[in-house]
Amino acid sequence: MLKFHTEKEEKNFTDYYQKLPPELIKKEDKYKEHSEASGRSKRTRVYPIFQMVDALLIPAKEHIACQKGCSHCCQKPVSITLQEAEYIGFKEGLQVAYENFEFFPKQDTSGACPFLKENLCSIYDNRPYNCRRKVQFDSKERCEQDLESAEIFWTGLEMTLMDISDFKVSDIRHAFKIKK
């Protein structure tokens, strides 16, 4: 269940959710079964999840405060599954730090995401699930003030990601071997 922090946030989310096509909601609900039946490798099952999140967020565009160059959420902890890291590593030419993936990783609040460059995501097209789903349904000011916002959870997609990653997770700051 979503917890809303302001009336505007609740109204914008409700308006967004009502615009979601019912067939897309049904597809997301059954996503894990569909993904398992696809016969695809674990790594190649990640990109369709990213595509599904993007499709689910199309109706949200007019209801969210997020804009290009806004990077407040990039300062927060970001969990990434092992399979997402392998996919992103493959696409971006990065080496995965396998030793940093575990069942319950510690959240890292030690600074910005390593992929944040000049307030833009340098891996935007390949950004992880948790980055894709973090949207602000209220105002830019709530982000600037570091206030909580409702987070969207898509059970079918999340169950699939966790399942194909054997529940191994890391913070994005530790998921890759990046020279600083």
Contacts in CASP RR format, 6 or more apart in sequence:
PFRMAT RR
TARGET T0000
AUTHOR 0000-0000-0000
METHOD contacts of the structure
MODEL  1
MLKFHTEKEEKNFTDYYQKLPPELIKKEDKYKEHSEASGRSKRTRVYPIF
QMVDALLIPAKEHIACQKGCSHCCQKPVSITLQEAEYIGFKEGLQVAYEN
FEFFPKQDTSGACPFLKENLCSIYDNRPYNCRRKVQFDSKERCEQDLESA
EIFWTGLEMTLMDISDFKVSDIRHAFKIKK
2 13 0 8 1.000
2 150 0 8 1.000
2 151 0 8 1.000
2 152 0 8 1.000
3 150 0 8 1.000
4 10 0 8 1.000
4 13 0 8 1.000
4 150 0 8 1.000
5 138 0 8 1.000
5 142 0 8 1.000
5 147 0 8 1.000
5 148 0 8 1.000
5 149 0 8 1.000
5 150 0 8 1.000
6 138 0 8 1.000
6 142 0 8 1.000
8 137 0 8 1.000
8 138 0 8 1.000
8 139 0 8 1.000
9 137 0 8 1.000
9 138 0 8 1.000
9 142 0 8 1.000
9 149 0 8 1.000
9 150 0 8 1.000
10 137 0 8 1.000
10 150 0 8 1.000
12 63 0 8 1.000
12 64 0 8 1.000
12 137 0 8 1.000
12 138 0 8 1.000
13 63 0 8 1.000
13 137 0 8 1.000
13 150 0 8 1.000
15 63 0 8 1.000
16 59 0 8 1.000
16 60 0 8 1.000
16 63 0 8 1.000
16 64 0 8 1.000
16 137 0 8 1.000
19 59 0 8 1.000
20 56 0 8 1.000
20 59 0 8 1.000
24 55 0 8 1.000
24 56 0 8 1.000
27 34 0 8 1.000
27 52 0 8 1.000
28 52 0 8 1.000
28 56 0 8 1.000
28 154 0 8 1.000
28 155 0 8 1.000
28 156 0 8 1.000
28 157 0 8 1.000
29 155 0 8 1.000
29 156 0 8 1.000
30 156 0 8 1.000
31 49 0 8 1.000
31 52 0 8 1.000
31 154 0 8 1.000
31 156 0 8 1.000
31 157 0 8 1.000
31 159 0 8 1.000
31 160 0 8 1.000
32 156 0 8 1.000
32 159 0 8 1.000
32 160 0 8 1.000
32 163 0 8 1.000
35 45 0 8 1.000
35 48 0 8 1.000
35 49 0 8 1.000
35 160 0 8 1.000
35 164 0 8 1.000
36 160 0 8 1.000
38 45 0 8 1.000
38 48 0 8 1.000
42 83 0 8 1.000
42 86 0 8 1.000
42 164 0 8 1.000
42 165 0 8 1.000
43 83 0 8 1.000
43 86 0 8 1.000
43 87 0 8 1.000
43 90 0 8 1.000
44 87 0 8 1.000
45 83 0 8 1.000
45 160 0 8 1.000
45 164 0 8 1.000
46 83 0 8 1.000
46 84 0 8 1.000
46 86 0 8 1.000
46 87 0 8 1.000
46 161 0 8 1.000
46 164 0 8 1.000
47 87 0 8 1.000
49 129 0 8 1.000
49 157 0 8 1.000
49 160 0 8 1.000
49 161 0 8 1.000
50 126 0 8 1.000
50 129 0 8 1.000
50 132 0 8 1.000
52 154 0 8 1.000
52 157 0 8 1.000
53 129 0 8 1.000
53 132 0 8 1.000
53 133 0 8 1.000
53 154 0 8 1.000
53 157 0 8 1.000
54 132 0 8 1.000
56 152 0 8 1.000
56 154 0 8 1.000
57 132 0 8 1.000
57 133 0 8 1.000
57 135 0 8 1.000
60 135 0 8 1.000
60 137 0 8 1.000
63 137 0 8 1.000
64 135 0 8 1.000
64 136 0 8 1.000
64 137 0 8 1.000
65 136 0 8 1.000
65 137 0 8 1.000
65 138 0 8 1.000
65 139 0 8 1.000
65 140 0 8 1.000
65 142 0 8 1.000
65 143 0 8 1.000
66 135 0 8 1.000
66 136 0 8 1.000
67 140 0 8 1.000
68 120 0 8 1.000
69 119 0 8 1.000
69 120 0 8 1.000
70 119 0 8 1.000
70 140 0 8 1.000
70 143 0 8 1.000
71 112 0 8 1.000
71 116 0 8 1.000
71 119 0 8 1.000
71 120 0 8 1.000
71 121 0 8 1.000
72 143 0 8 1.000
72 144 0 8 1.000
72 146 0 8 1.000
73 131 0 8 1.000
73 134 0 8 1.000
73 136 0 8 1.000
73 143 0 8 1.000
74 112 0 8 1.000
74 113 0 8 1.000
74 116 0 8 1.000
74 121 0 8 1.000
74 131 0 8 1.000
75 111 0 8 1.000
75 112 0 8 1.000
75 113 0 8 1.000
76 109 0 8 1.000
76 134 0 8 1.000
77 107 0 8 1.000
77 108 0 8 1.000
77 109 0 8 1.000
77 171 0 8 1.000
78 113 0 8 1.000
78 128 0 8 1.000
78 130 0 8 1.000
78 131 0 8 1.000
78 171 0 8 1.000
78 172 0 8 1.000
78 173 0 8 1.000
79 105 0 8 1.000
79 107 0 8 1.000
79 130 0 8 1.000
79 169 0 8 1.000
79 170 0 8 1.000
79 171 0 8 1.000
79 172 0 8 1.000
80 88 0 8 1.000
80 128 0 8 1.000
80 129 0 8 1.000
80 130 0 8 1.000
80 169 0 8 1.000
80 170 0 8 1.000
80 171 0 8 1.000
80 172 0 8 1.000
80 175 0 8 1.000
81 128 0 8 1.000
81 129 0 8 1.000
81 161 0 8 1.000
81 162 0 8 1.000
81 164 0 8 1.000
81 165 0 8 1.000
81 168 0 8 1.000
81 169 0 8 1.000
82 96 0 8 1.000
82 98 0 8 1.000
82 101 0 8 1.000
82 165 0 8 1.000
82 166 0 8 1.000
82 168 0 8 1.000
82 169 0 8 1.000
82 170 0 8 1.000
83 161 0 8 1.000
83 164 0 8 1.000
83 165 0 8 1.000
84 128 0 8 1.000
84 129 0 8 1.000
84 161 0 8 1.000
84 165 0 8 1.000
85 96 0 8 1.000
85 101 0 8 1.000
85 170 0 8 1.000
85 175 0 8 1.000
85 176 0 8 1.000
86 96 0 8 1.000
87 126 0 8 1.000
88 94 0 8 1.000
88 123 0 8 1.000
88 126 0 8 1.000
88 127 0 8 1.000
88 128 0 8 1.000
88 175 0 8 1.000
88 176 0 8 1.000
89 95 0 8 1.000
89 96 0 8 1.000
89 176 0 8 1.000
91 123 0 8 1.000
91 126 0 8 1.000
92 123 0 8 1.000
92 126 0 8 1.000
94 176 0 8 1.000
94 177 0 8 1.000
94 178 0 8 1.000
95 176 0 8 1.000
95 177 0 8 1.000
96 175 0 8 1.000
96 176 0 8 1.000
96 177 0 8 1.000
97 170 0 8 1.000
97 174 0 8 1.000
97 175 0 8 1.000
97 176 0 8 1.000
97 177 0 8 1.000
100 170 0 8 1.000
100 174 0 8 1.000
100 175 0 8 1.000
101 165 0 8 1.000
101 168 0 8 1.000
101 169 0 8 1.000
101 170 0 8 1.000
101 175 0 8 1.000
102 168 0 8 1.000
102 169 0 8 1.000
102 170 0 8 1.000
103 167 0 8 1.000
103 168 0 8 1.000
103 169 0 8 1.000
104 169 0 8 1.000
105 169 0 8 1.000
105 170 0 8 1.000
105 171 0 8 1.000
105 174 0 8 1.000
106 171 0 8 1.000
107 171 0 8 1.000
108 171 0 8 1.000
108 173 0 8 1.000
108 174 0 8 1.000
110 173 0 8 1.000
111 173 0 8 1.000
113 121 0 8 1.000
113 172 0 8 1.000
113 173 0 8 1.000
114 172 0 8 1.000
114 173 0 8 1.000
114 176 0 8 1.000
114 178 0 8 1.000
115 121 0 8 1.000
115 122 0 8 1.000
115 123 0 8 1.000
115 127 0 8 1.000
115 172 0 8 1.000
116 122 0 8 1.000
121 127 0 8 1.000
121 131 0 8 1.000
128 172 0 8 1.000
129 157 0 8 1.000
129 158 0 8 1.000
129 161 0 8 1.000
133 151 0 8 1.000
133 152 0 8 1.000
133 153 0 8 1.000
133 154 0 8 1.000
134 149 0 8 1.000
134 151 0 8 1.000
135 149 0 8 1.000
135 152 0 8 1.000
136 142 0 8 1.000
136 143 0 8 1.000
136 149 0 8 1.000
137 149 0 8 1.000
137 150 0 8 1.000
138 149 0 8 1.000
142 149 0 8 1.000
143 149 0 8 1.000
END
